Amino acid sequence: MIQQIITLSLASMLQFGTPILISALGGVITENSGVVNIALEGLMRMGGFFSVVGSYYSGNPWIGLLLGMGVGLVMGLLHAYICVTWRGDQIVYGVAINIFALGGMTYLLERIFNTTGHSPSVPAFAQGVKLSQEAAFWLLVAILFLVFFTLFFLIFKRNKNKWLYSALSALIIGFPASYFISKIPVLLQVFWGAMNKQTIFVYFALTIPFLMHFLLYKTKWGLRIRAVGEHPKAADTLGVNVYLVRYLCVIASCILATISGASMSIGQLDLFDNNMPAGKGFIALAAMIFGKWKPLNTLLAVLFFTLAGVAGDVIQSLTTTYPWLANIPRGWLGSLPYILTLLALAGFVGRAVAPAADGIPYEKGEK
Amino acid sequence: MSEKIGNPDSTSLTLAPSRRISYERVVDFLVPIVCIILGFLVGMFLIAIAGKNPFGAYYALIKGAFGSLSNISESLLKAAVLMFTGLSVGLAFRCGLFNIGAEGQFMVGAISAAFIGHWVSLPPYLHIPLVFIFSGIAAGIWGLIAGWLKVTRGVHEVISTIMLNWVAYYLIQNWLVTGPMAVKPSASTQIVTSEAGTAPIYSTAKLWRFLAEPPNAVGRIALIVLIFLLSFFIAYLLLKKRPGLRKINWLLSLIISLVLTGLSGYFIYQWHYGIPGVRLNMGIFFSLAAVAFVFWLLYRTVTGYEIRASGYNPNAARYAGINVKGKIMLSMFLAGALAGFGGVLMVCGTEFKFPGVFPGGYGFDGIAMALIGQNHPIGIMLSAILFGFIRGGATAMQLPPYQIHKSFADIIQGSVVLFIAAYYIIRYLLMLPMRRRE
């Protein structure tokens, strides 16, 4: 019973959290470069809609996803052109895109599909990736192995031969350990139940925070991005092309936001619902701040938000065994993540500090 | 905000300053108008690519907005609410704050109005003011939370107001409206669904629909007092700048406003018939009064000057001895109260309860109103009236020959704000004729 509930809630957490996580990371990358993107909600809406359109006309969800990403690219170029090149107000632009997406997608939905509530069904990824129990086992082993490797790497951080030592110890201790941990039937069952038939977007969402962490903190370009976000003038003086970095980051952010829209429309479902993101773009914004503008912290913040998000469903399913739980109003649970974010921002749960130049347009040569 | 954006270029002038500055002022004034025109062109383009005649569609829009008295009244109803939320965002803008939370404050105001409207029983001349005071304070406190967080904890108000919107949404629509404040299912009535909303307010808390309902004494007196205040205010503003009348301008404006009030009072007491179905109510006068109040506050009082100074350059204001933190808290409180009054108009003017399916978006539209109106109360009033009529007309465009979805109004609004965001581009283009001449 408990195992079943945990499996189901993990699966629904993954579904609920995937779009939030992808677009939150879109927010992370652009805000690290110093451009605010509060248009995430509208971009998710656009991505969701246009991926359905692409899939509808081509019959192939991949083409739909590509069309969604193409729209993200165009919107990113527009965003960067107005807010970076012409130093337009980034928040005003974001508000405009959110309003525009709200009206525009409703309008286009009626124009293209002749419907008002939602589009017809289109070919989609909704079936998900079928995992055999065997594959789930090896996936779990691989994940645990990476965790062990990271742990050993952190232990040998100061050592000169840290790569060699951590690889050796991971192979000798980590691999058998992760193999036997994965053999625990309950753990494997829960993992398999949660991961089976999830869409490719879930896998994408779970890998991208680590990739982005690597990009931002371990590569030259990451350093440039953070420098541009913290002190664009200094970065410019040292020869970093501030505008180029910001353009790339804004475009990446908009593409990620449209992918997250696609993950809702042609990922979880096979149609576009007119009230689709339903505030998930704003939750993503909150998660980004709760995660202090860092990719891995954002992953944890999204996990926390999704926990609060599915708590309502879990409690619903528990009311048969624990009737007193029915007394908790759903509105309280719904508002909990936002109240906690406010508390976090207020410094009661650890202070969140934005990149110093976040939201400030940069003009070359200004004093 | 617009002031902030508008200035940097004006330092690098080479031409004779007087002429250049006047042209710049004209350009600053023109930018929102150009943005609105461009927004309409985008709308025309969208209609044209849908294979319909854009001119005919716009004619239908105008007819839908102005075609009959009830159409005009519906548009003005929307305009009245938009004015309040627009003023809320605009006032906060003047203090350098971006109040995205107008939506949440609107909801808090609406639920407070529904609460006082149903759970308190009073004669109308006490009930309506109580509704306004209570909702204003409740929504003001909701706005004040963001201001307080900014002042004491350094939380950016954009983020905190977004969060507060969602907190308000979940606490009100998923808890209060469906839980403690929901309509009690009585034995005789049908089954109550979750979309029923709260219990209806008493008729003592309803705003007078002065075109539809027979006049009552309180409505008449309130209307006359409002007309007196408004006309006095406008007359005073008009006469103030006249050099010859400096000593007696207040006396003159008093006389003018008394005459106007007397005339309108005569007509109000002659008002015998009612036009059924016209929902226009006293709310529009409250909105106009709020425009006048915000104008007076911002441009005719020391507090307003300090609010604007804090928004324009907080450091300079602090060195000049202005209590910037206090001004931030004050303007967030006032912004919240103004947005909350918009909620009062919706509950006490049209819906008569907190509806189960909440007509959201007024708060977010308020942002657009403030941006298009350049954060000036008069500009906000004009843009709210414009978009009230566009929204009213867009519902008429849905009818057969054109069948354009009413979200068309959102498209126009969104593209106008988009052009406002591209302020520098529009400004640059408008300044081109000047550059060529150099």
Interface residues (C-beta under 8 A of the other chain):
Chain A: I38 I82 C83 W86 R87 G88 D89 I91 V92 Y93 V95 A96 I97 N98 I99 F100 A101 L102 G103 G104 T106 Y107 E110 R111 T116 G279 F282 I283 L285 A286 I289 P329 R330 G331 W332 G334 S335 Y338 I339 T341 L342 L345 A346 G347 A354
Chain B: M1 I5 L46 A50 F98 I100 L149 R153 V155 H156 V158 I159 S160 I162 M163 L164 N165 W166 V167 Y169 Y170 L171 I172 Q173 N174 W175 L176 T178 G179 G361 F364 D365 I367 A368 L371 I404 H405 S407 F408 A409 D410 I411 I412 Q413 G414 S415 V417 L418 I420 A421 A422 Y423 Y424 I425
